[in-house]
Amino acid sequence: MPLVVLCGRAGSGKSRRAAELREALGGPERAAHVVSEAEGGRAALRAEVERRLSRRDVVIVDAGNELRSVRYELYCAARQAGTARCLLHCAGGTDGPAEPPFEEPDPRNRWDRPLFTVRGEEPLPLAAIRAALLASAPPPHRATRAQPLQSAGFLHRLDRATQEVVAAVVAAQRSGAQPGQEVRVPGAAEGLVLPRPVSMAELSRLRRQFISYAKMQPSDENLPQLASMFLQYLSRSIQ
């Protein structure tokens, strides 16, 4: 059954909303599981979500999910499982000192919709959430049908953008960049701060993983953000 992804700043009430959703969406016919970010960080969170996703139970992700690349990965996981999903934005709160700046969800991005927003003590739009999750069947996963011809341009840009990021990281390390220094990538708004040296083999492995996620849903909407999303993926994966 469906995936509900919560996002929001610290103190915005995500855990309280997750408990409300578990009570409202669970029942005799289906269980509702809340998956929270804990030891192991976002990689462990994603793995637990993928393990629990099925066509029967509801999975509720109680985490900040402040980066659009995190929400995109969860969107791809739901697509791969062939289940519906939605995003619940808990507005308010503040950016945590150890967390990256919150990237507001944008319903123009397919991984940020259907989008529901609640503030403070507003009641959850449960009827609309149920309709989005339970009343519509997701389209078949792309792996089960031929890729559309128009995705060729996306795949080319994906390959080139990730190659440029890897090349920039390798070049920076060869030039003497030290852990803690920011690596800049041409065309990307943000840089990458490496906590330790990273080999070409590890960068290539992470690039292949990111490409696998991105290829699940090729879309021209993602083209301007590919390099930034890959940088964010590297930042989370290299610890």
C-alpha positions as CSV (number, residue, x, y, z in Angstrom):
1,M,0.0,0.0,0.0
2,P,1.0,3.7,-0.1
3,L,4.0,5.7,1.0
4,V,3.4,8.9,2.9
5,V,6.5,11.1,3.1
6,L,6.6,13.8,5.8
7,C,8.9,16.8,5.4
8,G,9.5,19.9,7.4
9,R,11.9,21.8,9.6
10,A,12.7,20.8,13.2
11,G,9.8,21.5,15.6
12,S,7.2,21.6,12.9
13,G,5.2,18.6,14.4
14,K,6.2,15.8,12.0
15,S,6.2,13.1,14.6
16,R,2.8,14.1,15.9
17,R,1.4,14.1,12.4
18,A,3.0,10.7,11.7
19,A,1.1,9.3,14.7
20,E,-2.1,10.8,13.5
21,L,-1.6,9.3,10.1
22,R,-0.8,5.9,11.6
23,E,-4.1,6.0,13.5
24,A,-6.1,7.2,10.6
25,L,-4.7,5.0,7.8
26,G,-4.0,1.8,9.7
27,G,-6.7,-0.8,10.5
28,P,-7.8,-4.4,10.4
29,E,-7.2,-4.6,6.6
30,R,-3.8,-3.0,6.6
31,A,-1.0,-2.1,9.0
32,A,0.5,1.4,9.1
33,H,4.3,1.5,9.8
34,V,6.1,4.7,10.9
35,V,9.7,4.7,9.8
36,S,11.9,7.3,11.6
37,E,15.4,8.5,10.9
38,A,17.7,7.0,13.6
39,E,21.1,5.5,13.8
40,G,22.5,4.9,10.4
41,G,21.2,8.1,8.9
42,R,19.4,8.6,5.7
43,A,20.9,5.5,4.0
44,A,19.4,3.3,6.7
45,L,16.1,5.1,6.6
46,R,15.9,4.6,2.8
47,A,16.7,0.9,3.2
48,E,14.1,0.4,5.9
49,V,11.5,2.2,3.7
50,E,12.3,0.0,0.7
51,R,12.1,-3.1,2.9
52,R,8.6,-2.3,4.2
53,L,7.1,-1.0,1.0
54,S,4.5,-3.4,-0.4
55,R,1.0,-3.4,-1.9
56,R,-0.6,-4.1,1.5
57,D,0.7,-1.9,4.3
58,V,1.0,1.9,4.6
59,V,4.5,3.3,5.2
60,I,4.9,6.7,6.8
61,V,8.3,8.3,6.7
62,D,8.8,10.5,9.8
63,A,12.0,12.5,9.0
64,G,13.0,16.0,7.9
65,N,13.5,15.0,4.2
66,E,14.7,18.6,3.8
67,L,16.5,18.0,0.5
68,R,14.7,17.5,-2.8
69,S,17.1,14.7,-3.7
70,V,16.0,12.7,-0.6
71,R,12.4,13.1,-1.5
72,Y,13.2,12.1,-5.1
73,E,14.8,8.9,-3.9
74,L,11.8,8.0,-1.8
75,Y,9.6,8.8,-4.8
76,C,11.6,6.4,-7.0
77,A,11.4,3.7,-4.3
78,A,7.6,4.0,-4.4
79,R,7.5,3.9,-8.2
80,Q,9.7,0.8,-8.1
81,A,7.4,-0.9,-5.7
82,G,4.4,0.0,-7.8
83,T,2.6,1.8,-5.0
84,A,0.9,5.2,-4.6
85,R,2.6,8.0,-2.5
86,C,2.1,11.5,-1.4
87,L,4.1,14.3,0.4
88,L,2.9,16.0,3.6
89,H,4.7,19.2,4.3
90,C,4.6,20.3,8.0
91,A,5.1,24.1,7.8
92,G,6.8,26.1,10.5
93,G,9.6,25.1,12.8
94,T,13.3,26.2,12.4
95,D,16.3,24.9,10.5
96,G,18.4,22.6,12.8
97,P,22.0,23.7,13.4
98,A,23.3,20.3,12.1
99,E,20.9,20.0,9.2
100,P,21.1,21.4,5.7
101,P,18.8,24.3,4.8
102,F,15.2,23.1,4.1
103,E,14.3,23.0,0.5
104,E,10.6,23.9,0.2
105,P,8.6,21.3,-1.8
106,D,7.4,22.4,-5.2
107,P,4.3,20.7,-6.6
108,R,5.7,21.3,-10.1
109,N,8.2,18.5,-9.3
110,R,6.5,15.2,-9.7
111,W,8.4,13.8,-6.7
112,D,6.7,16.6,-4.6
113,R,3.2,15.7,-5.5
114,P,0.5,15.0,-4.5
115,L,1.4,17.7,-1.9
116,F,-0.5,18.5,1.2
117,T,0.6,21.3,3.7
118,V,-0.5,21.7,7.3
119,R,0.4,24.4,9.7
120,G,0.3,24.5,13.5
121,E,-2.9,22.9,14.8
122,E,-4.6,22.6,11.5
123,P,-6.4,19.3,11.1
124,L,-5.0,16.8,8.6
125,P,-6.8,16.8,5.2
126,L,-7.4,13.1,5.7
127,A,-10.1,12.7,3.1
128,A,-7.9,14.2,0.4
129,I,-4.9,12.1,1.6
130,R,-7.0,8.9,1.5
131,A,-8.2,9.7,-2.0
132,A,-4.7,10.4,-3.2
133,L,-3.3,7.2,-1.7
134,L,-6.1,4.6,-1.8
135,A,-8.4,5.6,-4.7
136,S,-5.9,5.7,-7.5
137,A,-3.7,3.0,-8.9
138,P,-0.2,4.0,-9.9
139,P,0.9,3.4,-13.5
140,P,3.0,0.4,-14.2
141,H,6.7,0.8,-13.4
142,R,8.8,1.8,-16.3
143,A,11.0,-1.2,-16.0
144,T,8.0,-3.3,-17.2
145,R,7.6,-1.4,-20.4
146,A,9.8,0.1,-23.1
147,Q,11.3,3.5,-22.3
148,P,9.9,6.3,-24.3
149,L,12.1,7.8,-27.0
150,Q,11.9,11.2,-25.5
151,S,13.9,9.9,-22.4
152,A,17.0,9.6,-24.5
153,G,17.9,13.3,-24.0
154,F,17.4,12.9,-20.2
155,L,19.7,9.9,-20.1
156,H,22.4,11.7,-22.0
157,R,22.2,14.7,-19.7
158,L,22.2,12.4,-16.7
159,D,25.3,10.6,-17.9
160,R,27.1,13.8,-18.7
161,A,26.2,15.7,-15.5
162,T,27.3,12.8,-13.2
163,Q,30.5,12.4,-15.2
164,E,31.3,16.1,-14.8
165,V,30.7,15.9,-11.0
166,V,33.0,12.9,-10.6
167,A,35.7,14.5,-12.8
168,A,35.5,17.7,-10.7
169,V,35.9,15.8,-7.4
170,V,38.8,13.7,-8.8
171,A,40.5,16.8,-10.2
172,A,40.1,18.7,-6.9
173,Q,41.7,15.9,-4.9
174,R,44.6,15.6,-7.3
175,S,45.1,19.3,-6.9
176,G,45.5,19.0,-3.2
177,A,42.0,19.6,-1.9
178,Q,41.8,18.4,1.8
179,P,38.9,17.0,3.7
180,G,36.7,19.8,4.8
181,Q,37.4,22.0,1.8
182,E,34.5,22.6,-0.6
183,V,34.7,21.2,-4.1
184,R,33.0,23.3,-6.7
185,V,31.4,21.9,-9.9
186,P,30.8,24.1,-12.9
187,G,27.1,24.7,-13.4
188,A,26.0,23.6,-10.0
189,A,24.8,26.1,-7.4
190,E,26.3,24.2,-4.5
191,G,29.6,22.5,-3.8
192,L,30.6,19.3,-2.1
193,V,32.5,19.2,1.2
194,L,34.3,15.8,1.5
195,P,34.8,14.5,5.0
196,R,37.6,12.2,3.8
197,P,39.5,11.3,0.6
198,V,37.3,9.3,-1.9
199,S,38.7,7.0,-4.5
200,M,37.6,6.8,-8.1
201,A,36.2,3.4,-7.6
202,E,33.9,4.6,-4.8
203,L,32.8,7.6,-6.8
204,S,32.0,5.4,-9.8
205,R,30.0,3.0,-7.6
206,L,28.0,6.0,-6.1
207,R,27.5,7.4,-9.6
208,R,26.0,4.0,-10.8
209,Q,23.7,3.9,-7.8
210,F,22.4,7.5,-8.4
211,I,21.9,6.8,-12.1
212,S,19.8,3.7,-11.2
213,Y,17.5,5.9,-9.0
214,A,17.3,8.7,-11.6
215,K,16.5,6.3,-14.5
216,M,13.4,5.0,-12.7
217,Q,11.6,8.2,-13.8
218,P,13.3,10.1,-16.6
219,S,11.8,13.6,-16.9
220,D,12.8,16.8,-18.5
221,E,11.7,18.5,-15.2
222,N,14.8,17.2,-13.5
223,L,17.4,18.3,-16.1
224,P,18.5,21.6,-14.5
225,Q,18.9,19.9,-11.1
226,L,20.8,16.7,-12.0
227,A,24.2,17.9,-10.9
228,S,22.9,19.4,-7.7
229,M,20.9,16.3,-6.9
230,F,24.0,14.1,-7.5
231,L,26.1,16.3,-5.3
232,Q,23.6,16.0,-2.5
233,Y,23.5,12.3,-3.0
234,L,27.3,12.2,-2.6
235,S,27.2,14.4,0.4
236,R,24.8,12.0,2.2
237,S,26.6,8.8,1.0
238,I,30.2,9.7,1.8
239,Q,30.6,9.6,5.6
